[in-house]
């Protein structure tokens, strides 16, 4: 049996938290097969596809803008985007949708409690319900979750090595 040093296990724990953060800042945006003026259309209709693409681009732009607003509340300067993913999802009302996930991190040290409270206050001001989580297994980590009407899920974490959104 192979035994890994504690440092490597700690690094894996941090990577797991980062992976969870990648999934955390997300929104399921419904796709639509209707034109506002003419009603339902074939999903392969070029005008419908163009409208869907524009709607999805706007949803992603809105998500990036909200991420940037959140970053500014924390006041660290060296945020690095680690990627954007999208995948199929189903909205709370049963429609097909697209889920966007964005991960951004900063190695800048932060006051964990203060930064978490700042983000929590900001997200609540935008209509999100929040929940804070800590664990005795990792006392240097604070996680903040938020959602808005079951459609958007946000996740912020702060630890001694930086924070992620």
C-alpha positions as a printed NumPy array, in Angstrom:
array([[  0.   ,   0.   ,   0.   ],
       [  1.311,   3.395,  -0.986],
       [  1.392,   6.089,   1.706],
       [  1.297,   9.724,   0.621],
       [  2.901,  12.526,   2.629],
       [  0.551,  14.842,   4.55 ],
       [  1.483,  17.758,   2.266],
       [  0.305,  15.859,  -0.796],
       [ -2.964,  14.921,   0.928],
       [ -3.474,  18.584,   1.89 ],
       [ -2.84 ,  19.585,  -1.733],
       [ -5.437,  17.047,  -2.884],
       [ -7.932,  18.481,  -0.393],
       [ -7.324,  21.965,  -1.773],
       [ -7.686,  20.677,  -5.353],
       [-10.971,  19.027,  -4.389],
       [-12.196,  22.342,  -2.974],
       [-11.106,  24.094,  -6.178],
       [-12.994,  21.531,  -8.256],
       [-16.107,  22.152,  -6.184],
       [-15.62 ,  25.879,  -6.689],
       [-15.56 ,  25.314, -10.438],
       [-19.   ,  23.815, -10.21 ],
       [-20.263,  26.39 ,  -7.821],
       [-20.655,  29.646,  -9.685],
       [-23.289,  28.538, -12.115],
       [-26.665,  29.252, -13.557],
       [-29.116,  27.103, -15.499],
       [-30.435,  29.281, -18.29 ],
       [-33.471,  27.962, -20.146],
       [-33.171,  27.529, -23.87 ],
       [-36.195,  28.664, -25.822],
       [-37.816,  27.428, -29.   ],
       [-40.265,  30.306, -29.31 ],
       [-40.104,  33.593, -31.129],
       [-41.88 ,  36.275, -29.102],
       [-44.06 ,  37.372, -32.032],
       [-44.846,  34.103, -33.812],
       [-44.914,  31.361, -31.164],
       [-43.255,  27.924, -31.262],
       [-40.784,  27.154, -34.026],
       [-38.703,  24.224, -35.093],
       [-35.58 ,  24.242, -32.856],
       [-33.415,  24.   , -35.97 ],
       [-34.899,  27.174, -37.478],
       [-31.952,  29.559, -38.056],
       [-33.746,  32.508, -36.422],
       [-34.537,  30.389, -33.342],
       [-30.953,  29.145, -33.11 ],
       [-29.628,  32.71 , -33.46 ],
       [-31.964,  33.923, -30.708],
       [-30.884,  31.068, -28.421],
       [-27.206,  31.767, -29.03 ],
       [-27.706,  35.452, -28.206],
       [-29.64 ,  34.588, -25.047],
       [-26.922,  32.189, -23.918],
       [-24.157,  34.682, -24.68 ],
       [-26.001,  37.281, -22.596],
       [-26.44 ,  34.831, -19.7  ],
       [-22.719,  34.088, -19.723],
       [-21.847,  37.803, -19.93 ],
       [-24.183,  38.477, -16.976],
       [-22.533,  35.697, -14.979],
       [-19.049,  37.086, -15.673],
       [-20.21 ,  40.592, -14.709],
       [-21.633,  39.316, -11.416],
       [-18.393,  37.441, -10.717],
       [-16.423,  40.633, -11.314],
       [-18.74 ,  42.633,  -9.038],
       [-18.225,  40.039,  -6.31 ],
       [-14.452,  40.171,  -6.767],
       [-14.484,  43.947,  -6.342],
       [-16.273,  43.623,  -2.988],
       [-13.38 ,  41.503,  -1.675],
       [-10.797,  44.01 ,  -2.952],
       [ -8.019,  41.589,  -3.896],
       [ -6.318,  42.409,  -7.161],
       [ -4.877,  39.207,  -8.613],
       [ -7.912,  37.142,  -9.636],
       [ -7.177,  34.5  , -12.261],
       [ -9.934,  32.904, -14.319],
       [ -9.43 ,  29.15 , -14.38 ],
       [-12.02 ,  28.372, -17.014],
       [-15.656,  28.327, -18.023],
       [-17.657,  25.177, -18.658],
       [-21.165,  24.552, -19.846],
       [-23.384,  21.499, -19.727],
       [-27.01 ,  20.533, -20.167],
       [-29.362,  21.037, -17.22 ],
       [-33.047,  21.167, -16.417],
       [-34.53 ,  24.339, -14.944],
       [-36.731,  24.137, -11.811],
       [-39.831,  24.323, -14.032],
       [-38.662,  21.365, -16.16 ],
       [-37.304,  23.189, -19.224],
       [-34.088,  22.201, -20.962],
       [-31.295,  24.605, -20.178],
       [-27.576,  25.26 , -20.155],
       [-25.536,  25.405, -16.96 ],
       [-22.487,  27.662, -16.996],
       [-19.737,  27.204, -14.433],
       [-16.927,  29.689, -13.878],
       [-13.927,  29.277, -11.599],
       [-11.746,  32.169, -10.543],
       [ -9.086,  32.217,  -7.815],
       [ -6.695,  34.549,  -6.08 ],
       [ -3.573,  33.642,  -4.129],
       [ -3.806,  36.992,  -2.315],
       [ -4.229,  36.461,   1.417],
       [ -7.601,  37.562,   2.758],
       [ -9.148,  37.921,   6.17 ],
       [-11.313,  34.834,   5.939],
       [-14.148,  35.928,   8.199],
       [-14.253,  39.506,   6.916],
       [-14.13 ,  38.554,   3.216],
       [-16.794,  35.881,   3.687],
       [-19.051,  38.368,   5.497],
       [-18.462,  40.975,   2.772],
       [-19.432,  38.536,   0.012],
       [-22.417,  37.302,   2.034],
       [-23.713,  40.853,   2.502],
       [-23.24 ,  41.638,  -1.199],
       [-24.994,  38.475,  -2.366],
       [-27.889,  39.019,   0.047],
       [-28.277,  42.56 ,  -1.331],
       [-28.737,  40.957,  -4.766],
       [-31.514,  38.652,  -3.524],
       [-29.547,  35.478,  -2.807],
       [-30.138,  33.172,   0.146],
       [-26.811,  32.301,   1.791],
       [-25.375,  29.553,   3.977],
       [-21.911,  29.472,   5.586],
       [-20.086,  26.225,   6.244],
       [-16.961,  25.341,   8.185],
       [-15.614,  21.935,   9.135],
       [-13.395,  20.799,  12.003],
       [-11.496,  18.624,   9.49 ],
       [-10.224,  21.771,   7.752],
       [-10.311,  24.644,  10.267],
       [ -8.592,  27.034,   7.852],
       [-11.431,  26.923,   5.301],
       [-14.716,  28.841,   5.183],
       [-17.281,  28.132,   2.476],
       [-20.171,  30.408,   1.568],
       [-23.006,  29.104,  -0.598],
       [-25.792,  31.161,  -2.115],
       [-28.685,  30.519,  -4.437],
       [-31.393,  32.576,  -6.038],
       [-34.768,  30.934,  -6.594],
       [-33.085,  27.591,  -7.205],
       [-31.63 ,  28.827, -10.493],
       [-28.189,  30.175,  -9.672],
       [-25.734,  28.623,  -7.272],
       [-22.77 ,  30.619,  -6.   ],
       [-19.854,  29.372,  -3.958],
       [-17.073,  31.379,  -2.332],
       [-14.312,  29.864,  -0.262],
       [-11.572,  31.506,   1.758],
       [ -8.581,  29.787,   3.314],
       [ -5.092,  30.712,   4.433],
       [ -3.747,  30.322,   0.887],
       [ -6.233,  32.633,  -0.865],
       [ -9.804,  32.367,  -2.015],
       [-11.919,  31.163,  -4.878],
       [-15.209,  32.031,  -6.434]])
